[in-house]
C-alpha cells in the first residue's frame, strides 16, 4: 500500500555557491540551495531533483504545486 502524498514548503535560494544542498532548520523548515538561476524554470527543476534525492524517491514523485515564481514553494511528494 502506497503512502499518501504529502505537501512540503521549501525556501529556495537560487544562484547559490553553497548548493546543491538541502538544509533543515530547527523548526523543521527546509531551505534548498541550488546553483541554477531562477530563470526559465531552471531552479525549480533543480530543486525537484534535489528533493527527490533527499527523500529517496524518483524524480517523477516530486511535483511543484505552488509558488513557481516565488522563493517559497510547495511541493507534493508521493
N, CA, C and O atoms as a GROMACS GRO file, in nm:
protein
  312
    1UNK      N    1   0.084  -0.118   0.000
    1UNK     CA    2   0.000   0.000   0.000
    1UNK      C    3   0.089   0.124   0.000
    1UNK      O    4   0.177   0.137   0.084
    2UNK      N    5   0.066   0.214  -0.092
    2UNK     CA    6   0.148   0.334  -0.107
    2UNK      C    7   0.112   0.437   0.000
    2UNK      O    8  -0.003   0.448   0.042
    3UNK      N    9   0.212   0.512   0.041
    3UNK     CA   10   0.188   0.619   0.138
    3UNK      C   11   0.114   0.734   0.069
    3UNK      O   12   0.128   0.756  -0.051
    4UNK      N   13   0.035   0.806   0.148
    4UNK     CA   14  -0.039   0.920   0.094
    4UNK      C   15   0.061   1.031   0.060
    4UNK      O   16   0.160   1.049   0.129
    5UNK      N   17   0.034   1.105  -0.048
    5UNK     CA   18   0.123   1.215  -0.084
    5UNK      C   19   0.124   1.321   0.027
    5UNK      O   20   0.023   1.345   0.093
    6UNK      N   21   0.238   1.382   0.046
    6UNK     CA   22   0.248   1.489   0.144
    6UNK      C   23   0.296   1.614   0.075
    6UNK      O   24   0.369   1.608  -0.024
    7UNK      N   25   0.253   1.728   0.128
    7UNK     CA   26   0.300   1.856   0.075
    7UNK      C   27   0.401   1.915   0.172
    7UNK      O   28   0.384   1.910   0.293
    8UNK      N   29   0.506   1.971   0.114
    8UNK     CA   30   0.607   2.038   0.196
    8UNK      C   31   0.631   2.177   0.139
    8UNK      O   32   0.618   2.200   0.019
    9UNK      N   33   0.666   2.267   0.227
    9UNK     CA   34   0.703   2.404   0.186
    9UNK      C   35   0.854   2.415   0.197
    9UNK      O   36   0.914   2.372   0.295
   10UNK      N   37   0.915   2.473   0.096
   10UNK     CA   38   1.060   2.493   0.097
   10UNK      C   39   1.092   2.636   0.057
   10UNK      O   40   1.020   2.698  -0.022
   11UNK      N   41   1.199   2.687   0.112
   11UNK     CA   42   1.252   2.817   0.071
   11UNK      C   43   1.368   2.788  -0.023
   11UNK      O   44   1.457   2.710   0.010
   12UNK      N   45   1.366   2.850  -0.139
   12UNK     CA   46   1.467   2.823  -0.242
   12UNK      C   47   1.565   2.939  -0.251
   12UNK      O   48   1.525   3.056  -0.252
   13UNK      N   49   1.692   2.905  -0.257
   13UNK     CA   50   1.799   3.004  -0.274
   13UNK      C   51   1.870   2.973  -0.406
   13UNK      O   52   1.965   2.895  -0.409
   14UNK      N   53   1.824   3.035  -0.518
   14UNK     CA   54   1.889   3.011  -0.647
   14UNK      C   55   2.023   3.084  -0.657
   14UNK      O   56   2.052   3.171  -0.576
   15UNK      N   57   2.103   3.048  -0.757
   15UNK     CA   58   2.235   3.108  -0.780
   15UNK      C   59   2.326   3.100  -0.659
   15UNK      O   60   2.406   3.190  -0.634
   16UNK      N   61   2.315   2.993  -0.582
   16UNK     CA   62   2.390   2.980  -0.458
   16UNK      C   63   2.522   2.907  -0.480
   16UNK      O   64   2.524   2.801  -0.542
   17UNK      N   65   2.629   2.963  -0.430
   17UNK     CA   66   2.758   2.894  -0.433
   17UNK      C   67   2.759   2.781  -0.330
   17UNK      O   68   2.844   2.692  -0.337
   18UNK      N   69   2.667   2.784  -0.235
   18UNK     CA   70   2.659   2.685  -0.128
   18UNK      C   71   2.598   2.554  -0.177
   18UNK      O   72   2.620   2.449  -0.118
   19UNK      N   73   2.522   2.561  -0.286
   19UNK     CA   74   2.446   2.444  -0.331
   19UNK      C   75   2.524   2.351  -0.420
   19UNK      O   76   2.638   2.381  -0.455
   20UNK      N   77   2.466   2.240  -0.457
   20UNK     CA   78   2.331   2.194  -0.419
   20UNK      C   79   2.330   2.138  -0.277
   20UNK      O   80   2.414   2.056  -0.240
   21UNK      N   81   2.231   2.183  -0.200
   21UNK     CA   82   2.222   2.146  -0.060
   21UNK      C   83   2.080   2.162  -0.009
   21UNK      O   84   2.011   2.257  -0.046
   22UNK      N   85   2.036   2.068   0.076
   22UNK     CA   86   1.908   2.079   0.146
   22UNK      C   87   1.940   2.092   0.293
   22UNK      O   88   2.004   2.004   0.350
   23UNK      N   89   1.895   2.200   0.356
   23UNK     CA   90   1.916   2.221   0.499
   23UNK      C   91   1.782   2.220   0.571
   23UNK      O   92   1.684   2.274   0.522
   24UNK      N   93   1.781   2.157   0.687
   24UNK     CA   94   1.661   2.155   0.771
   24UNK      C   95   1.687   2.247   0.889
   24UNK      O   96   1.784   2.228   0.963
   25UNK      N   97   1.600   2.347   0.908
   25UNK     CA   98   1.614   2.441   1.018
   25UNK      C   99   1.568   2.380   1.149
   25UNK      O  100   1.511   2.270   1.149
   26UNK      N  101   1.590   2.449   1.259
   26UNK     CA  102   1.550   2.398   1.391
   26UNK      C  103   1.399   2.378   1.402
   26UNK      O  104   1.353   2.296   1.482
   27UNK      N  105   1.323   2.451   1.322
   27UNK     CA  106   1.176   2.437   1.325
   27UNK      C  107   1.128   2.334   1.224
   27UNK      O  108   1.007   2.314   1.209
   28UNK      N  109   1.222   2.267   1.154
   28UNK     CA  110   1.185   2.165   1.056
   28UNK      C  111   1.165   2.219   0.916
   28UNK      O  112   1.138   2.143   0.823
   29UNK      N  113   1.178   2.351   0.898
   29UNK     CA  114   1.161   2.412   0.766
   29UNK      C  115   1.280   2.377   0.676
   29UNK      O  116   1.394   2.373   0.722
   30UNK      N  117   1.251   2.350   0.550
   30UNK     CA  118   1.357   2.316   0.455
   30UNK      C  119   1.399   2.438   0.374
   30UNK      O  120   1.316   2.515   0.328
   31UNK      N  121   1.530   2.454   0.359
   31UNK     CA  122   1.587   2.554   0.270
   31UNK      C  123   1.672   2.478   0.170
   31UNK      O  124   1.757   2.398   0.207
   32UNK      N  125   1.648   2.505   0.042
   32UNK     CA  126   1.718   2.436  -0.065
   32UNK      C  127   1.805   2.536  -0.141
   32UNK      O  128   1.755   2.637  -0.191
   33UNK      N  129   1.933   2.507  -0.147
   33UNK     CA  130   2.029   2.592  -0.218
   33UNK      C  131   2.063   2.522  -0.351
   33UNK      O  132   2.105   2.407  -0.352
   34UNK      N  133   2.046   2.594  -0.462
   34UNK     CA  134   2.081   2.539  -0.593
   34UNK      C  135   2.167   2.640  -0.668
   34UNK      O  136   2.156   2.761  -0.646
   35UNK      N  137   2.251   2.590  -0.756
   35UNK     CA  138   2.339   2.676  -0.834
   35UNK      C  139   2.269   2.736  -0.955
   35UNK      O  140   2.314   2.838  -1.009
   36UNK      N  141   2.160   2.675  -0.999
   36UNK     CA  142   2.090   2.720  -1.118
   36UNK      C  143   2.022   2.855  -1.095
   36UNK      O  144   1.979   2.884  -0.984
   37UNK      N  145   2.012   2.937  -1.200
   37UNK     CA  146   1.944   3.066  -1.188
   37UNK      C  147   1.793   3.049  -1.186
   37UNK      O  148   1.739   2.947  -1.230
   38UNK      N  149   1.726   3.151  -1.135
   38UNK     CA  150   1.579   3.148  -1.126
   38UNK      C  151   1.518   3.199  -1.255
   38UNK      O  152   1.431   3.286  -1.253
   39UNK      N  153   1.562   3.145  -1.368
   39UNK     CA  154   1.507   3.184  -1.497
   39UNK      C  155   1.466   3.058  -1.573
   39UNK      O  156   1.531   2.954  -1.564
   40UNK      N  157   1.358   3.070  -1.647
   40UNK     CA  158   1.308   2.962  -1.733
   40UNK      C  159   1.286   2.832  -1.658
   40UNK      O  160   1.295   2.725  -1.719
   41UNK      N  161   1.256   2.838  -1.528
   41UNK     CA  162   1.226   2.719  -1.451
   41UNK      C  163   1.346   2.633  -1.416
   41UNK      O  164   1.330   2.522  -1.365
   42UNK      N  165   1.467   2.683  -1.442
   42UNK     CA  166   1.587   2.603  -1.415
   42UNK      C  167   1.603   2.572  -1.267
   42UNK      O  168   1.633   2.458  -1.230
   43UNK      N  169   1.584   2.672  -1.182
   43UNK     CA  170   1.598   2.650  -1.038
   43UNK      C  171   1.488   2.555  -0.987
   43UNK      O  172   1.516   2.468  -0.905
   44UNK      N  173   1.366   2.571  -1.035
   44UNK     CA  174   1.257   2.483  -0.992
   44UNK      C  175   1.288   2.337  -1.025
   44UNK      O  176   1.265   2.249  -0.943
   45UNK      N  177   1.339   2.313  -1.144
   45UNK     CA  178   1.372   2.177  -1.186
   45UNK      C  179   1.484   2.121  -1.097
   45UNK      O  180   1.478   2.006  -1.055
   46UNK      N  181   1.585   2.202  -1.070
   46UNK     CA  182   1.697   2.158  -0.986
   46UNK      C  183   1.650   2.127  -0.844
   46UNK      O  184   1.697   2.031  -0.783
   47UNK      N  185   1.557   2.206  -0.793
   47UNK     CA  186   1.504   2.181  -0.658
   47UNK      C  187   1.428   2.048  -0.656
   47UNK      O  188   1.442   1.971  -0.561
   48UNK      N  189   1.349   2.022  -0.759
   48UNK     CA  190   1.276   1.896  -0.767
   48UNK      C  191   1.370   1.776  -0.766
   48UNK      O  192   1.344   1.678  -0.695
   49UNK      N  193   1.477   1.784  -0.842
   49UNK     CA  194   1.575   1.675  -0.848
   49UNK      C  195   1.642   1.657  -0.711
   49UNK      O  196   1.659   1.544  -0.664
   50UNK      N  197   1.679   1.767  -0.649
   50UNK     CA  198   1.746   1.761  -0.519
   50UNK      C  199   1.655   1.706  -0.410
   50UNK      O  200   1.698   1.628  -0.326
   51UNK      N  201   1.528   1.747  -0.412
   51UNK     CA  202   1.432   1.694  -0.313
   51UNK      C  203   1.409   1.544  -0.333
   51UNK      O  204   1.395   1.470  -0.236
   52UNK      N  205   1.406   1.500  -0.458
   52UNK     CA  206   1.390   1.357  -0.485
   52UNK      C  207   1.506   1.278  -0.425
   52UNK      O  208   1.485   1.173  -0.364
   53UNK      N  209   1.627   1.329  -0.442
   53UNK     CA  210   1.744   1.264  -0.383
   53UNK      C  211   1.736   1.266  -0.231
   53UNK      O  212   1.765   1.166  -0.165
   54UNK      N  213   1.697   1.380  -0.175
   54UNK     CA  214   1.690   1.397  -0.030
   54UNK      C  215   1.592   1.299   0.034
   54UNK      O  216   1.620   1.242   0.139
   55UNK      N  217   1.476   1.281  -0.030
   55UNK     CA  218   1.372   1.194   0.026
   55UNK      C  219   1.381   1.050  -0.025
   55UNK      O  220   1.304   0.964   0.019
   56UNK      N  221   1.472   1.023  -0.117
   56UNK     CA  222   1.490   0.888  -0.168
   56UNK      C  223   1.374   0.838  -0.252
   56UNK      O  224   1.335   0.722  -0.244
   57UNK      N  225   1.319   0.927  -0.334
   57UNK     CA  226   1.208   0.892  -0.423
   57UNK      C  227   1.248   0.925  -0.566
   57UNK      O  228   1.342   1.001  -0.587
   58UNK      N  229   1.178   0.868  -0.665
   58UNK     CA  230   1.208   0.904  -0.804
   58UNK      C  231   1.174   1.050  -0.833
   58UNK      O  232   1.089   1.109  -0.766
   59UNK      N  233   1.240   1.108  -0.932
   59UNK     CA  234   1.214   1.248  -0.968
   59UNK      C  235   1.068   1.272  -1.002
   59UNK      O  236   1.014   1.379  -0.976
   60UNK      N  237   1.004   1.171  -1.061
   60UNK     CA  238   0.864   1.185  -1.101
   60UNK      C  239   0.770   1.194  -0.981
   60UNK      O  240   0.654   1.231  -0.997
   61UNK      N  241   0.818   1.159  -0.862
   61UNK     CA  242   0.734   1.162  -0.742
   61UNK      C  243   0.731   1.299  -0.676
   61UNK      O  244   0.657   1.320  -0.581
   62UNK      N  245   0.812   1.394  -0.727
   62UNK     CA  246   0.818   1.529  -0.671
   62UNK      C  247   0.755   1.626  -0.771
   62UNK      O  248   0.801   1.640  -0.884
   63UNK      N  249   0.647   1.693  -0.727
   63UNK     CA  250   0.571   1.781  -0.816
   63UNK      C  251   0.557   1.918  -0.752
   63UNK      O  252   0.516   1.929  -0.636
   64UNK      N  253   0.590   2.022  -0.826
   64UNK     CA  254   0.571   2.160  -0.780
   64UNK      C  255   0.422   2.192  -0.787
   64UNK      O  256   0.362   2.183  -0.894
   65UNK      N  257   0.363   2.230  -0.674
   65UNK     CA  258   0.219   2.259  -0.673
   65UNK      C  259   0.188   2.405  -0.644
   65UNK      O  260   0.074   2.448  -0.658
   66UNK      N  261   0.288   2.484  -0.605
   66UNK     CA  262   0.262   2.625  -0.580
   66UNK      C  263   0.390   2.703  -0.563
   66UNK      O  264   0.490   2.651  -0.513
   67UNK      N  265   0.387   2.830  -0.604
   67UNK     CA  266   0.500   2.920  -0.584
   67UNK      C  267   0.604   2.913  -0.693
   67UNK      O  268   0.723   2.933  -0.667
   68UNK      N  269   0.562   2.886  -0.815
   68UNK     CA  270   0.658   2.870  -0.926
   68UNK      C  271   0.749   2.992  -0.943
   68UNK      O  272   0.864   2.977  -0.983
   69UNK      N  273   0.698   3.112  -0.915
   69UNK     CA  274   0.780   3.232  -0.933
   69UNK      C  275   0.822   3.294  -0.800
   69UNK      O  276   0.873   3.406  -0.798
   70UNK      N  277   0.800   3.223  -0.691
   70UNK     CA  278   0.832   3.273  -0.558
   70UNK      C  279   0.949   3.195  -0.499
   70UNK      O  280   0.977   3.083  -0.543
   71UNK      N  281   1.015   3.252  -0.400
   71UNK     CA  282   1.120   3.176  -0.331
   71UNK      C  283   1.061   3.073  -0.237
   71UNK      O  284   1.126   2.973  -0.205
   72UNK      N  285   0.938   3.095  -0.192
   72UNK     CA  286   0.869   2.998  -0.107
   72UNK      C  287   0.782   2.912  -0.197
   72UNK      O  288   0.689   2.962  -0.260
   73UNK      N  289   0.813   2.784  -0.203
   73UNK     CA  290   0.744   2.693  -0.295
   73UNK      C  291   0.682   2.578  -0.218
   73UNK      O  292   0.726   2.543  -0.109
   74UNK      N  293   0.578   2.519  -0.278
   74UNK     CA  294   0.516   2.400  -0.221
   74UNK      C  295   0.533   2.285  -0.319
   74UNK      O  296   0.506   2.298  -0.438
   75UNK      N  297   0.579   2.173  -0.267
   75UNK     CA  298   0.596   2.054  -0.347
   75UNK      C  299   0.513   1.941  -0.287
   75UNK      O  300   0.495   1.933  -0.166
   76UNK      N  301   0.462   1.855  -0.375
   76UNK     CA  302   0.393   1.734  -0.331
   76UNK      C  303   0.489   1.618  -0.357
   76UNK      O  304   0.548   1.608  -0.465
   77UNK      N  305   0.505   1.533  -0.257
   77UNK     CA  306   0.594   1.418  -0.269
   77UNK      C  307   0.514   1.292  -0.247
   77UNK      O  308   0.451   1.274  -0.143
   78UNK      N  309   0.515   1.203  -0.347
   78UNK     CA  310   0.443   1.077  -0.338
   78UNK      C  311   0.532   0.969  -0.286
   78UNK      O  312   0.489   0.855  -0.271
   0.00000   0.00000   0.00000
